[in-house]
């Protein structure tokens, strides 16, 4: 009896195999490519990818089941970014996630038909990535980091934390629009705060070291670090130099504060990757990037390093501490 039951069960199970296989084959596997400007082992990139994949899972997309995700990490190398962009487009994806500003251009050069969703571009209109925020046009849409006008808040915060500052250097890459736009916004609010603004280049480590050292020779100085890729790459050098020259400094992202920076104010980049998953979902379901408006951040975060403040002889005002999302002691 047991043998007959076993054989009957075996035949019924075997008969079900083709049905299960047919069900799996009937579900189309969609391809999503991801191009990141970080190195693969960069700790800043991993949480963003985790937020993106989690967002996809919440919408019913699972890597290995109904989607396949292909990653490339260019580590900030322009030539490698161009090569990876071409490689990913050649794989005929349904949609590509551009993780950083520097990855959007190469992807657009590689294709004008494959949908592209970016997760953090400062000014996509000025960069020529989209026609307008409301109606992107073309094959690209996504999420901006912040408006240039927000850059003025960096100077306001710096002055609130270090009232003695009457001179502020803005560290940015003069070769890209991001640094130029942020510098102009900071200059616009400087007179009302009684602060003289000076530009500093950030194209490489040598330029950063020379610029900060020269600026720090005069008293009452502060430092504003723009959000361009070069400052992100050299964040440990920049925070070290700010400490060495005793310059109160404000940064665009919290990871500057975790490596010793004084204070940061900027968008929650992880949240932007989570929101990008929703746009990828809508595109996979048939919507066009041209019809999906570019969205601005909805979450900003203020981080403060009290240990660094103490080393600089600064007392953070209670009003600033009360607004902080993260305080490192």
Buried (B, 14 or more C-beta within 10 A) or exposed (E): EEEEEEEEEEEEEEEEEEEEEEEEEEEEEBBBBBBBBBBEEBEBBEEBBEBBBEBBBEBEBEBEEBBBBBBBBBBBBEEBBBBBBBBBBEEEBBBBBBBBBBBBBBBBEBBEEBBBBBBBBBBBBEBEBBBEBEEBEBBBBBBBBBBBEBBBBBBBBBBBBBEEBBBBBBBBBBEBBBBBBBBBBBBBBBEEBEBEBBBBBBBEBEBBBEBBEEBBEEEEBBBBBBBBBBBBBBBEBBBBBBBEBEBBBBBBBBBBBBBBBBBBBBBBBBBBBBBBBBBBBBBBEEBBBBEBEBBBBEEBBBBBBBEBBEEBEBEBEEEBEEEBBEBBE
